[in-house]
């Protein structure tokens, strides 16, 4: 069970964990043991609030396919248990990333003091350029 907040949890029956053989070099262990994990999570049939479902489906993430299923492949570790924990953590991070509400920026005017400082620095920079010229009249 993944606890996302005090009122939102994802139960084990909503997740599909499939053990598979890991890719790449690794010798006998990789060839014999199904240590990698495919985690599949159906967004539409989950217990997430509708707002979060829409945000997840709107993401342009390669882990979310056209059917609205999140597919995470974990094969970093040697053991199936560690790969399972890794896949669950990656799913949790993905879902928590869309739970954050981004504040909209409020447009403000620059203060008079900041405007004055900006103009003073521009005048000083212009004076430096004038002093560099070789016009000795």
PyMOL commands that set and color helices and strands:
alter all, ss='L'
color gray80, all
select helices_A, chain A and resi 12-14+28-32+50-58+80-99+112-132
alter helices_A, ss='H'
color red, helices_A
select strands_A, chain A and resi 2-3+9-10+15-20+36-42+69-74
alter strands_A, ss='S'
color yellow, strands_A
deselect
rebuild
show_as cartoon
